[in-house]
């Protein structure tokens, strides 16, 4: 399979960046058609946590993005498809809360397979 090489970089990832880099480098041993991966600065950014904690940070981020129009940013929430989180989102969308202006979720779990 002819694939574009992937360029991956880590920004502010702390110690977990080493685990991510190890995992990325290990994928070539699992998949024959895995593209070549270069660890370097990137134009596409994937964030696994919320980007901003307040309105001022959001404004600063919008200004930064406007200065770099070629940069693509995606924010992912790793727990989005866990049953308890899906149920909370469904409850949110039901309108029973009214019109929320802020939402914070703390997910404490002992096991991914047990709903309670």
Jmol script that loads the backbone (N, CA, C; Angstrom):
load data "model"
ATOM      1  N   UNK A   1       0.847  -1.175   0.000  1.00  0.00           N
ATOM      2  CA  UNK A   1       0.000   0.000   0.000  1.00  0.00           C
ATOM      3  C   UNK A   1       0.893   1.239   0.000  1.00  0.00           C
ATOM      4  N   UNK A   2       0.636   2.137  -0.919  1.00  0.00           N
ATOM      5  CA  UNK A   2       1.423   3.358  -1.016  1.00  0.00           C
ATOM      6  C   UNK A   2       0.792   4.421  -0.129  1.00  0.00           C
ATOM      7  N   UNK A   3       1.481   4.794   0.941  1.00  0.00           N
ATOM      8  CA  UNK A   3       0.944   5.764   1.886  1.00  0.00           C
ATOM      9  C   UNK A   3       1.919   6.910   2.081  1.00  0.00           C
ATOM     10  N   UNK A   4       1.354   8.052   2.401  1.00  0.00           N
ATOM     11  CA  UNK A   4       2.168   9.221   2.727  1.00  0.00           C
ATOM     12  C   UNK A   4       2.879   8.965   4.050  1.00  0.00           C
ATOM     13  N   UNK A   5       4.123   9.397   4.149  1.00  0.00           N
ATOM     14  CA  UNK A   5       4.827   9.291   5.423  1.00  0.00           C
ATOM     15  C   UNK A   5       4.131  10.151   6.465  1.00  0.00           C
ATOM     16  N   UNK A   6       4.161   9.707   7.710  1.00  0.00           N
ATOM     17  CA  UNK A   6       3.524  10.442   8.798  1.00  0.00           C
ATOM     18  C   UNK A   6       4.590  11.167   9.598  1.00  0.00           C
ATOM     19  N   UNK A   7       4.325  12.424   9.915  1.00  0.00           N
ATOM     20  CA  UNK A   7       5.220  13.205  10.759  1.00  0.00           C
ATOM     21  C   UNK A   7       4.478  13.434  12.067  1.00  0.00           C
ATOM     22  N   UNK A   8       5.088  13.014  13.180  1.00  0.00           N
ATOM     23  CA  UNK A   8       4.436  13.081  14.486  1.00  0.00           C
ATOM     24  C   UNK A   8       5.337  13.829  15.455  1.00  0.00           C
ATOM     25  N   UNK A   9       4.748  14.706  16.238  1.00  0.00           N
ATOM     26  CA  UNK A   9       5.494  15.431  17.263  1.00  0.00           C
ATOM     27  C   UNK A   9       4.664  15.512  18.523  1.00  0.00           C
ATOM     28  N   UNK A  10       5.309  15.796  19.626  1.00  0.00           N
ATOM     29  CA  UNK A  10       4.628  15.899  20.909  1.00  0.00           C
ATOM     30  C   UNK A  10       4.895  17.278  21.499  1.00  0.00           C
ATOM     31  N   UNK A  11       3.814  17.908  21.986  1.00  0.00           N
ATOM     32  CA  UNK A  11       3.928  19.227  22.588  1.00  0.00           C
ATOM     33  C   UNK A  11       3.390  19.135  24.009  1.00  0.00           C
ATOM     34  N   UNK A  12       4.220  19.406  24.974  1.00  0.00           N
ATOM     35  CA  UNK A  12       3.764  19.429  26.356  1.00  0.00           C
ATOM     36  C   UNK A  12       3.165  18.132  26.842  1.00  0.00           C
ATOM     37  N   UNK A  13       3.642  17.004  26.338  1.00  0.00           N
ATOM     38  CA  UNK A  13       3.048  15.718  26.682  1.00  0.00           C
ATOM     39  C   UNK A  13       3.637  15.123  27.953  1.00  0.00           C
ATOM     40  N   UNK A  14       4.671  15.713  28.488  1.00  0.00           N
ATOM     41  CA  UNK A  14       5.273  15.181  29.706  1.00  0.00           C
ATOM     42  C   UNK A  14       5.859  13.801  29.475  1.00  0.00           C
ATOM     43  N   UNK A  15       5.892  13.008  30.530  1.00  0.00           N
ATOM     44  CA  UNK A  15       6.492  11.685  30.460  1.00  0.00           C
ATOM     45  C   UNK A  15       5.757  10.708  29.560  1.00  0.00           C
ATOM     46  N   UNK A  16       4.459  10.932  29.339  1.00  0.00           N
ATOM     47  CA  UNK A  16       3.685   9.999  28.521  1.00  0.00           C
ATOM     48  C   UNK A  16       4.137  10.030  27.067  1.00  0.00           C
ATOM     49  N   UNK A  17       4.813  11.099  26.654  1.00  0.00           N
ATOM     50  CA  UNK A  17       5.291  11.197  25.266  1.00  0.00           C
ATOM     51  C   UNK A  17       6.213  10.034  24.923  1.00  0.00           C
ATOM     52  N   UNK A  18       7.027   9.601  25.854  1.00  0.00           N
ATOM     53  CA  UNK A  18       7.918   8.458  25.595  1.00  0.00           C
ATOM     54  C   UNK A  18       7.125   7.198  25.301  1.00  0.00           C
ATOM     55  N   UNK A  19       6.050   6.980  26.038  1.00  0.00           N
ATOM     56  CA  UNK A  19       5.199   5.810  25.788  1.00  0.00           C
ATOM     57  C   UNK A  19       4.546   5.891  24.422  1.00  0.00           C
ATOM     58  N   UNK A  20       4.063   7.089  24.068  1.00  0.00           N
ATOM     59  CA  UNK A  20       3.443   7.270  22.754  1.00  0.00           C
ATOM     60  C   UNK A  20       4.462   7.046  21.633  1.00  0.00           C
ATOM     61  N   UNK A  21       5.662   7.590  21.797  1.00  0.00           N
ATOM     62  CA  UNK A  21       6.705   7.417  20.776  1.00  0.00           C
ATOM     63  C   UNK A  21       7.082   5.948  20.637  1.00  0.00           C
ATOM     64  N   UNK A  22       7.203   5.242  21.736  1.00  0.00           N
ATOM     65  CA  UNK A  22       7.513   3.811  21.696  1.00  0.00           C
ATOM     66  C   UNK A  22       6.414   3.051  20.963  1.00  0.00           C
ATOM     67  N   UNK A  23       5.152   3.365  21.276  1.00  0.00           N
ATOM     68  CA  UNK A  23       4.027   2.697  20.622  1.00  0.00           C
ATOM     69  C   UNK A  23       4.019   2.968  19.121  1.00  0.00           C
ATOM     70  N   UNK A  24       4.248   4.214  18.732  1.00  0.00           N
ATOM     71  CA  UNK A  24       4.275   4.561  17.306  1.00  0.00           C
ATOM     72  C   UNK A  24       5.388   3.804  16.587  1.00  0.00           C
ATOM     73  N   UNK A  25       6.561   3.768  17.189  1.00  0.00           N
ATOM     74  CA  UNK A  25       7.689   3.057  16.567  1.00  0.00           C
ATOM     75  C   UNK A  25       7.467   1.551  16.517  1.00  0.00           C
ATOM     76  N   UNK A  26       6.676   1.011  17.432  1.00  0.00           N
ATOM     77  CA  UNK A  26       6.422  -0.432  17.472  1.00  0.00           C
ATOM     78  C   UNK A  26       5.404  -0.885  16.425  1.00  0.00           C
ATOM     79  N   UNK A  27       4.582   0.026  15.938  1.00  0.00           N
ATOM     80  CA  UNK A  27       3.540  -0.352  14.978  1.00  0.00           C
ATOM     81  C   UNK A  27       4.105  -0.966  13.702  1.00  0.00           C
ATOM     82  N   UNK A  28       5.312  -0.590  13.308  1.00  0.00           N
ATOM     83  CA  UNK A  28       5.909  -1.132  12.084  1.00  0.00           C
ATOM     84  C   UNK A  28       6.118  -2.643  12.176  1.00  0.00           C
ATOM     85  N   UNK A  29       6.221  -3.166  13.395  1.00  0.00           N
ATOM     86  CA  UNK A  29       6.408  -4.601  13.580  1.00  0.00           C
ATOM     87  C   UNK A  29       5.089  -5.367  13.553  1.00  0.00           C
ATOM     88  N   UNK A  30       3.983  -4.652  13.649  1.00  0.00           N
ATOM     89  CA  UNK A  30       2.669  -5.282  13.646  1.00  0.00           C
ATOM     90  C   UNK A  30       1.969  -5.214  12.292  1.00  0.00           C
ATOM     91  N   UNK A  31       2.277  -4.186  11.509  1.00  0.00           N
ATOM     92  CA  UNK A  31       1.579  -3.959  10.243  1.00  0.00           C
ATOM     93  C   UNK A  31       2.581  -3.851   9.104  1.00  0.00           C
ATOM     94  N   UNK A  32       2.377  -4.658   8.069  1.00  0.00           N
ATOM     95  CA  UNK A  32       3.287  -4.635   6.924  1.00  0.00           C
ATOM     96  C   UNK A  32       3.184  -3.353   6.117  1.00  0.00           C
ATOM     97  N   UNK A  33       1.995  -2.755   6.084  1.00  0.00           N
ATOM     98  CA  UNK A  33       1.789  -1.564   5.244  1.00  0.00           C
ATOM     99  C   UNK A  33       1.804  -0.267   6.057  1.00  0.00           C
ATOM    100  N   UNK A  34       2.446  -0.307   7.217  1.00  0.00           N
ATOM    101  CA  UNK A  34       2.520   0.875   8.072  1.00  0.00           C
ATOM    102  C   UNK A  34       3.429   1.917   7.429  1.00  0.00           C
ATOM    103  N   UNK A  35       2.989   3.185   7.337  1.00  0.00           N
ATOM    104  CA  UNK A  35       3.828   4.208   6.701  1.00  0.00           C
ATOM    105  C   UNK A  35       5.055   4.532   7.554  1.00  0.00           C
ATOM    106  N   UNK A  36       6.059   5.064   6.925  1.00  0.00           N
ATOM    107  CA  UNK A  36       7.253   5.508   7.650  1.00  0.00           C
ATOM    108  C   UNK A  36       6.857   6.682   8.551  1.00  0.00           C
ATOM    109  N   UNK A  37       7.299   6.661   9.795  1.00  0.00           N
ATOM    110  CA  UNK A  37       6.952   7.704  10.752  1.00  0.00           C
ATOM    111  C   UNK A  37       8.202   8.485  11.124  1.00  0.00           C
ATOM    112  N   UNK A  38       8.094   9.791  11.034  1.00  0.00           N
ATOM    113  CA  UNK A  38       9.190  10.676  11.421  1.00  0.00           C
ATOM    114  C   UNK A  38       8.749  11.466  12.653  1.00  0.00           C
ATOM    115  N   UNK A  39       9.548  11.424  13.702  1.00  0.00           N
ATOM    116  CA  UNK A  39       9.238  12.215  14.893  1.00  0.00           C
ATOM    117  C   UNK A  39       9.866  13.595  14.715  1.00  0.00           C
ATOM    118  N   UNK A  40       9.007  14.611  14.533  1.00  0.00           N
ATOM    119  CA  UNK A  40       9.485  15.967  14.242  1.00  0.00           C
ATOM    120  C   UNK A  40       8.359  16.963  14.525  1.00  0.00           C
ATOM    121  N   UNK A  41       8.609  18.237  14.217  1.00  0.00           N
ATOM    122  CA  UNK A  41       7.573  19.268  14.323  1.00  0.00           C
ATOM    123  C   UNK A  41       6.488  18.957  13.299  1.00  0.00           C
ATOM    124  N   UNK A  42       5.234  19.317  13.605  1.00  0.00           N
ATOM    125  CA  UNK A  42       4.100  18.925  12.757  1.00  0.00           C
ATOM    126  C   UNK A  42       3.200  20.087  12.393  1.00  0.00           C
ATOM    127  N   UNK A  43       2.405  19.852  11.312  1.00  0.00           N
ATOM    128  CA  UNK A  43       1.382  20.808  10.898  1.00  0.00           C
ATOM    129  C   UNK A  43      -0.011  20.355  11.319  1.00  0.00           C
ATOM    130  N   UNK A  44      -0.176  19.103  11.638  1.00  0.00           N
ATOM    131  CA  UNK A  44      -1.460  18.583  12.102  1.00  0.00           C
ATOM    132  C   UNK A  44      -1.291  18.245  13.584  1.00  0.00           C
ATOM    133  N   UNK A  45      -2.163  18.789  14.412  1.00  0.00           N
ATOM    134  CA  UNK A  45      -2.020  18.615  15.850  1.00  0.00           C
ATOM    135  C   UNK A  45      -3.234  17.875  16.388  1.00  0.00           C
ATOM    136  N   UNK A  46      -2.983  16.805  17.135  1.00  0.00           N
ATOM    137  CA  UNK A  46      -4.041  16.058  17.807  1.00  0.00           C
ATOM    138  C   UNK A  46      -3.848  16.228  19.313  1.00  0.00           C
ATOM    139  N   UNK A  47      -4.861  16.710  19.977  1.00  0.00           N
ATOM    140  CA  UNK A  47      -4.804  16.914  21.427  1.00  0.00           C
ATOM    141  C   UNK A  47      -5.754  15.926  22.078  1.00  0.00           C
ATOM    142  N   UNK A  48      -5.295  15.263  23.116  1.00  0.00           N
ATOM    143  CA  UNK A  48      -6.180  14.306  23.761  1.00  0.00           C
ATOM    144  C   UNK A  48      -6.886  14.876  24.981  1.00  0.00           C
ATOM    145  N   UNK A  49      -6.678  16.128  25.259  1.00  0.00           N
ATOM    146  CA  UNK A  49      -7.318  16.760  26.411  1.00  0.00           C
ATOM    147  C   UNK A  49      -7.926  18.092  25.958  1.00  0.00           C
ATOM    148  N   UNK A  50      -8.830  18.653  26.763  1.00  0.00           N
ATOM    149  CA  UNK A  50      -9.362  19.968  26.389  1.00  0.00           C
ATOM    150  C   UNK A  50      -8.229  20.983  26.199  1.00  0.00           C
ATOM    151  N   UNK A  51      -8.420  21.860  25.254  1.00  0.00           N
ATOM    152  CA  UNK A  51      -7.379  22.800  24.855  1.00  0.00           C
ATOM    153  C   UNK A  51      -7.273  23.986  25.796  1.00  0.00           C
ATOM    154  N   UNK A  52      -8.395  24.505  26.246  1.00  0.00           N
ATOM    155  CA  UNK A  52      -8.402  25.738  27.035  1.00  0.00           C
ATOM    156  C   UNK A  52      -9.115  25.521  28.362  1.00  0.00           C
ATOM    157  N   UNK A  53      -8.676  26.267  29.357  1.00  0.00           N
ATOM    158  CA  UNK A  53      -9.349  26.187  30.654  1.00  0.00           C
ATOM    159  C   UNK A  53     -10.126  27.460  30.980  1.00  0.00           C
ATOM    160  N   UNK A  54      -9.980  28.487  30.133  1.00  0.00           N
ATOM    161  CA  UNK A  54     -10.759  29.710  30.351  1.00  0.00           C
ATOM    162  C   UNK A  54     -10.876  30.475  29.027  1.00  0.00           C
ATOM    163  N   UNK A  55     -11.675  31.526  29.051  1.00  0.00           N
ATOM    164  CA  UNK A  55     -11.966  32.292  27.838  1.00  0.00           C
ATOM    165  C   UNK A  55     -10.728  33.004  27.282  1.00  0.00           C
ATOM    166  N   UNK A  56      -9.878  33.514  28.152  1.00  0.00           N
ATOM    167  CA  UNK A  56      -8.664  34.203  27.689  1.00  0.00           C
ATOM    168  C   UNK A  56      -7.748  33.255  26.907  1.00  0.00           C
ATOM    169  N   UNK A  57      -7.628  32.022  27.381  1.00  0.00           N
ATOM    170  CA  UNK A  57      -6.811  31.039  26.661  1.00  0.00           C
ATOM    171  C   UNK A  57      -7.419  30.721  25.300  1.00  0.00           C
ATOM    172  N   UNK A  58      -8.751  30.674  25.230  1.00  0.00           N
ATOM    173  CA  UNK A  58      -9.424  30.419  23.961  1.00  0.00           C
ATOM    174  C   UNK A  58      -9.147  31.544  22.959  1.00  0.00           C
ATOM    175  N   UNK A  59      -9.229  32.785  23.413  1.00  0.00           N
ATOM    176  CA  UNK A  59      -8.951  33.933  22.542  1.00  0.00           C
ATOM    177  C   UNK A  59      -7.504  33.880  22.047  1.00  0.00           C
ATOM    178  N   UNK A  60      -6.564  33.576  22.942  1.00  0.00           N
ATOM    179  CA  UNK A  60      -5.149  33.478  22.556  1.00  0.00           C
ATOM    180  C   UNK A  60      -4.936  32.365  21.535  1.00  0.00           C
ATOM    181  N   UNK A  61      -5.643  31.240  21.694  1.00  0.00           N
ATOM    182  CA  UNK A  61      -5.514  30.137  20.751  1.00  0.00           C
ATOM    183  C   UNK A  61      -6.057  30.514  19.379  1.00  0.00           C
ATOM    184  N   UNK A  62      -7.183  31.198  19.345  1.00  0.00           N
ATOM    185  CA  UNK A  62      -7.760  31.642  18.066  1.00  0.00           C
ATOM    186  C   UNK A  62      -6.792  32.585  17.356  1.00  0.00           C
ATOM    187  N   UNK A  63      -6.173  33.482  18.095  1.00  0.00           N
ATOM    188  CA  UNK A  63      -5.195  34.405  17.502  1.00  0.00           C
ATOM    189  C   UNK A  63      -3.988  33.639  16.960  1.00  0.00           C
ATOM    190  N   UNK A  64      -3.515  32.650  17.703  1.00  0.00           N
ATOM    191  CA  UNK A  64      -2.382  31.836  17.258  1.00  0.00           C
ATOM    192  C   UNK A  64      -2.714  31.065  15.990  1.00  0.00           C
ATOM    193  N   UNK A  65      -3.896  30.471  15.952  1.00  0.00           N
ATOM    194  CA  UNK A  65      -4.309  29.709  14.769  1.00  0.00           C
ATOM    195  C   UNK A  65      -4.428  30.618  13.556  1.00  0.00           C
ATOM    196  N   UNK A  66      -4.941  31.838  13.748  1.00  0.00           N
ATOM    197  CA  UNK A  66      -5.103  32.755  12.617  1.00  0.00           C
ATOM    198  C   UNK A  66      -3.755  33.137  12.003  1.00  0.00           C
ATOM    199  N   UNK A  67      -2.668  33.065  12.784  1.00  0.00           N
ATOM    200  CA  UNK A  67      -1.328  33.369  12.268  1.00  0.00           C
ATOM    201  C   UNK A  67      -0.710  32.190  11.522  1.00  0.00           C
ATOM    202  N   UNK A  68      -1.302  30.996  11.665  1.00  0.00           N
ATOM    203  CA  UNK A  68      -0.782  29.774  11.037  1.00  0.00           C
ATOM    204  C   UNK A  68      -1.922  29.022  10.362  1.00  0.00           C
ATOM    205  N   UNK A  69      -2.427  29.533   9.226  1.00  0.00           N
ATOM    206  CA  UNK A  69      -3.619  28.950   8.607  1.00  0.00           C
ATOM    207  C   UNK A  69      -3.445  27.514   8.100  1.00  0.00           C
ATOM    208  N   UNK A  70      -2.217  27.041   7.898  1.00  0.00           N
ATOM    209  CA  UNK A  70      -2.013  25.683   7.409  1.00  0.00           C
ATOM    210  C   UNK A  70      -2.039  24.615   8.484  1.00  0.00           C
ATOM    211  N   UNK A  71      -2.106  25.037   9.729  1.00  0.00           N
ATOM    212  CA  UNK A  71      -2.079  24.078  10.838  1.00  0.00           C
ATOM    213  C   UNK A  71      -3.479  23.533  11.082  1.00  0.00           C
ATOM    214  N   UNK A  72      -3.602  22.221  11.206  1.00  0.00           N
ATOM    215  CA  UNK A  72      -4.871  21.553  11.490  1.00  0.00           C
ATOM    216  C   UNK A  72      -4.817  21.030  12.915  1.00  0.00           C
ATOM    217  N   UNK A  73      -5.861  21.303  13.696  1.00  0.00           N
ATOM    218  CA  UNK A  73      -5.906  20.870  15.090  1.00  0.00           C
ATOM    219  C   UNK A  73      -7.165  20.042  15.315  1.00  0.00           C
ATOM    220  N   UNK A  74      -6.993  18.906  15.988  1.00  0.00           N
ATOM    221  CA  UNK A  74      -8.118  18.059  16.358  1.00  0.00           C
ATOM    222  C   UNK A  74      -8.006  17.753  17.843  1.00  0.00           C
ATOM    223  N   UNK A  75      -9.127  17.848  18.548  1.00  0.00           N
ATOM    224  CA  UNK A  75      -9.148  17.504  19.967  1.00  0.00           C
ATOM    225  C   UNK A  75      -9.930  16.217  20.123  1.00  0.00           C
ATOM    226  N   UNK A  76      -9.331  15.241  20.763  1.00  0.00           N
ATOM    227  CA  UNK A  76      -9.990  13.958  20.986  1.00  0.00           C
ATOM    228  C   UNK A  76     -10.223  13.727  22.459  1.00  0.00           C
ATOM    229  N   UNK A  77     -11.300  13.087  22.762  1.00  0.00           N
ATOM    230  CA  UNK A  77     -11.610  12.724  24.139  1.00  0.00           C
ATOM    231  C   UNK A  77     -11.645  11.205  24.198  1.00  0.00           C
ATOM    232  N   UNK A  78     -10.645  10.617  24.819  1.00  0.00           N
ATOM    233  CA  UNK A  78     -10.440   9.179  24.794  1.00  0.00           C
ATOM    234  C   UNK A  78     -11.579   8.393  25.422  1.00  0.00           C
ATOM    235  N   UNK A  79     -12.290   8.957  26.374  1.00  0.00           N
ATOM    236  CA  UNK A  79     -13.340   8.227  27.084  1.00  0.00           C
ATOM    237  C   UNK A  79     -14.729   8.458  26.491  1.00  0.00           C
ATOM    238  N   UNK A  80     -14.812   9.065  25.324  1.00  0.00           N
ATOM    239  CA  UNK A  80     -16.099   9.442  24.746  1.00  0.00           C
ATOM    240  C   UNK A  80     -17.027   8.256  24.511  1.00  0.00           C
ATOM    241  N   UNK A  81     -16.492   7.075  24.243  1.00  0.00           N
ATOM    242  CA  UNK A  81     -17.340   5.943  23.901  1.00  0.00           C
ATOM    243  C   UNK A  81     -17.544   4.954  25.047  1.00  0.00           C
ATOM    244  N   UNK A  82     -17.162   5.318  26.250  1.00  0.00           N
ATOM    245  CA  UNK A  82     -17.427   4.489  27.426  1.00  0.00           C
ATOM    246  C   UNK A  82     -18.896   4.659  27.792  1.00  0.00           C
ATOM    247  N   UNK A  83     -19.542   3.559  28.202  1.00  0.00           N
ATOM    248  CA  UNK A  83     -20.987   3.562  28.441  1.00  0.00           C
ATOM    249  C   UNK A  83     -21.449   4.674  29.372  1.00  0.00           C
ATOM    250  N   UNK A  84     -20.759   4.889  30.474  1.00  0.00           N
ATOM    251  CA  UNK A  84     -21.180   5.914  31.435  1.00  0.00           C
ATOM    252  C   UNK A  84     -21.106   7.312  30.821  1.00  0.00           C
ATOM    253  N   UNK A  85     -20.102   7.563  30.019  1.00  0.00           N
ATOM    254  CA  UNK A  85     -19.955   8.866  29.364  1.00  0.00           C
ATOM    255  C   UNK A  85     -21.037   9.036  28.302  1.00  0.00           C
ATOM    256  N   UNK A  86     -21.309   7.973  27.534  1.00  0.00           N
ATOM    257  CA  UNK A  86     -22.371   8.043  26.514  1.00  0.00           C
ATOM    258  C   UNK A  86     -23.717   8.335  27.175  1.00  0.00           C
ATOM    259  N   UNK A  87     -23.973   7.712  28.325  1.00  0.00           N
ATOM    260  CA  UNK A  87     -25.224   7.946  29.034  1.00  0.00           C
ATOM    261  C   UNK A  87     -25.310   9.393  29.528  1.00  0.00           C
ATOM    262  N   UNK A  88     -24.202   9.935  30.036  1.00  0.00           N
ATOM    263  CA  UNK A  88     -24.183  11.329  30.485  1.00  0.00           C
ATOM    264  C   UNK A  88     -24.445  12.280  29.317  1.00  0.00           C
ATOM    265  N   UNK A  89     -23.833  12.005  28.162  1.00  0.00           N
ATOM    266  CA  UNK A  89     -24.068  12.854  26.986  1.00  0.00           C
ATOM    267  C   UNK A  89     -25.514  12.771  26.516  1.00  0.00           C
ATOM    268  N   UNK A  90     -26.081  11.580  26.573  1.00  0.00           N
ATOM    269  CA  UNK A  90     -27.487  11.410  26.195  1.00  0.00           C
ATOM    270  C   UNK A  90     -28.392  12.215  27.122  1.00  0.00           C
ATOM    271  N   UNK A  91     -28.093  12.169  28.427  1.00  0.00           N
ATOM    272  CA  UNK A  91     -28.863  12.930  29.406  1.00  0.00           C
ATOM    273  C   UNK A  91     -28.739  14.425  29.135  1.00  0.00           C
ATOM    274  N   UNK A  92     -27.528  14.871  28.815  1.00  0.00           N
ATOM    275  CA  UNK A  92     -27.273  16.280  28.474  1.00  0.00           C
ATOM    276  C   UNK A  92     -28.146  16.697  27.288  1.00  0.00           C
ATOM    277  N   UNK A  93     -28.119  15.876  26.232  1.00  0.00           N
ATOM    278  CA  UNK A  93     -28.852  16.205  25.000  1.00  0.00           C
ATOM    279  C   UNK A  93     -30.370  16.129  25.181  1.00  0.00           C
ATOM    280  N   UNK A  94     -30.831  15.465  26.222  1.00  0.00           N
ATOM    281  CA  UNK A  94     -32.274  15.323  26.446  1.00  0.00           C
ATOM    282  C   UNK A  94     -32.933  16.657  26.802  1.00  0.00           C
ATOM    283  N   UNK A  95     -32.154  17.629  27.252  1.00  0.00           N
ATOM    284  CA  UNK A  95     -32.699  18.920  27.618  1.00  0.00           C
ATOM    285  C   UNK A  95     -33.167  19.014  29.067  1.00  0.00           C
ATOM    286  N   UNK A  96     -33.005  17.933  29.833  1.00  0.00           N
ATOM    287  CA  UNK A  96     -33.459  17.932  31.226  1.00  0.00           C
ATOM    288  C   UNK A  96     -32.659  18.896  32.103  1.00  0.00           C
ATOM    289  N   UNK A  97     -31.458  19.282  31.649  1.00  0.00           N
ATOM    290  CA  UNK A  97     -30.642  20.239  32.390  1.00  0.00           C
ATOM    291  C   UNK A  97     -31.033  21.678  32.078  1.00  0.00           C
ATOM    292  N   UNK A  98     -31.828  21.888  31.047  1.00  0.00           N
ATOM    293  CA  UNK A  98     -32.064  23.235  30.554  1.00  0.00           C
ATOM    294  C   UNK A  98     -30.957  23.576  29.570  1.00  0.00           C
ATOM    295  N   UNK A  99     -30.462  24.789  29.610  1.00  0.00           N
ATOM    296  CA  UNK A  99     -29.396  25.222  28.712  1.00  0.00           C
ATOM    297  C   UNK A  99     -28.098  25.358  29.512  1.00  0.00           C
ATOM    298  N   UNK A 100     -27.287  24.305  29.568  1.00  0.00           N
ATOM    299  CA  UNK A 100     -26.037  24.379  30.331  1.00  0.00           C
ATOM    300  C   UNK A 100     -25.062  25.386  29.714  1.00  0.00           C
ATOM    301  N   UNK A 101     -24.310  26.055  30.582  1.00  0.00           N
ATOM    302  CA  UNK A 101     -23.278  26.965  30.100  1.00  0.00           C
ATOM    303  C   UNK A 101     -21.888  26.409  30.361  1.00  0.00           C
ATOM    304  N   UNK A 102     -21.801  25.353  31.168  1.00  0.00           N
ATOM    305  CA  UNK A 102     -20.510  24.717  31.461  1.00  0.00           C
ATOM    306  C   UNK A 102     -20.773  23.270  31.852  1.00  0.00           C
ATOM    307  N   UNK A 103     -19.863  22.406  31.463  1.00  0.00           N
ATOM    308  CA  UNK A 103     -20.014  20.996  31.790  1.00  0.00           C
ATOM    309  C   UNK A 103     -18.652  20.434  32.148  1.00  0.00           C
ATOM    310  N   UNK A 104     -18.571  19.747  33.263  1.00  0.00           N
ATOM    311  CA  UNK A 104     -17.329  19.094  33.668  1.00  0.00           C
ATOM    312  C   UNK A 104     -17.662  17.668  34.065  1.00  0.00           C
ATOM    313  N   UNK A 105     -16.880  16.745  33.580  1.00  0.00           N
ATOM    314  CA  UNK A 105     -17.119  15.342  33.854  1.00  0.00           C
ATOM    315  C   UNK A 105     -15.894  14.757  34.532  1.00  0.00           C
ATOM    316  N   UNK A 106     -16.103  14.102  35.643  1.00  0.00           N
ATOM    317  CA  UNK A 106     -15.039  13.345  36.293  1.00  0.00           C
ATOM    318  C   UNK A 106     -15.459  11.890  36.220  1.00  0.00           C
ATOM    319  N   UNK A 107     -14.629  11.099  35.599  1.00  0.00           N
ATOM    320  CA  UNK A 107     -14.970   9.697  35.392  1.00  0.00           C
ATOM    321  C   UNK A 107     -14.081   8.833  36.268  1.00  0.00           C
ATOM    322  N   UNK A 108     -14.658   8.346  37.346  1.00  0.00           N
ATOM    323  CA  UNK A 108     -13.936   7.458  38.251  1.00  0.00           C
ATOM    324  C   UNK A 108     -14.397   6.034  37.938  1.00  0.00           C
ATOM    325  N   UNK A 109     -13.476   5.176  37.662  1.00  0.00           N
ATOM    326  CA  UNK A 109     -13.887   3.815  37.276  1.00  0.00           C
ATOM    327  C   UNK A 109     -12.999   2.774  37.936  1.00  0.00           C
ATOM    328  N   UNK A 110     -13.581   1.609  38.093  1.00  0.00           N
ATOM    329  CA  UNK A 110     -12.794   0.485  38.585  1.00  0.00           C
ATOM    330  C   UNK A 110     -12.638  -0.551  37.498  1.00  0.00           C
ATOM    331  N   UNK A 111     -13.521  -0.506  36.514  1.00  0.00           N
ATOM    332  CA  UNK A 111     -13.471  -1.501  35.457  1.00  0.00           C
ATOM    333  C   UNK A 111     -14.251  -0.980  34.260  1.00  0.00           C
ATOM    334  N   UNK A 112     -13.725  -1.162  33.073  1.00  0.00           N
ATOM    335  CA  UNK A 112     -14.408  -0.698  31.866  1.00  0.00           C
ATOM    336  C   UNK A 112     -15.596  -1.567  31.502  1.00  0.00           C
ATOM    337  N   UNK A 113     -15.659  -2.778  32.001  1.00  0.00           N
ATOM    338  CA  UNK A 113     -16.718  -3.700  31.603  1.00  0.00           C
ATOM    339  C   UNK A 113     -17.928  -3.654  32.523  1.00  0.00           C
ATOM    340  N   UNK A 114     -17.813  -3.047  33.686  1.00  0.00           N
ATOM    341  CA  UNK A 114     -18.919  -2.983  34.609  1.00  0.00           C
ATOM    342  C   UNK A 114     -19.540  -1.586  34.560  1.00  0.00           C
ATOM    343  N   UNK A 115     -20.827  -1.537  34.241  1.00  0.00           N
ATOM    344  CA  UNK A 115     -21.494  -0.247  34.062  1.00  0.00           C
ATOM    345  C   UNK A 115     -21.494   0.597  35.331  1.00  0.00           C
ATOM    346  N   UNK A 116     -21.703   0.000  36.489  1.00  0.00           N
ATOM    347  CA  UNK A 116     -21.744   0.770  37.736  1.00  0.00           C
ATOM    348  C   UNK A 116     -20.365   1.242  38.122  1.00  0.00           C
TER     349      UNK A 116
END
end "model"
wireframe off; spacefill off
backbone 0.3
color backbone group
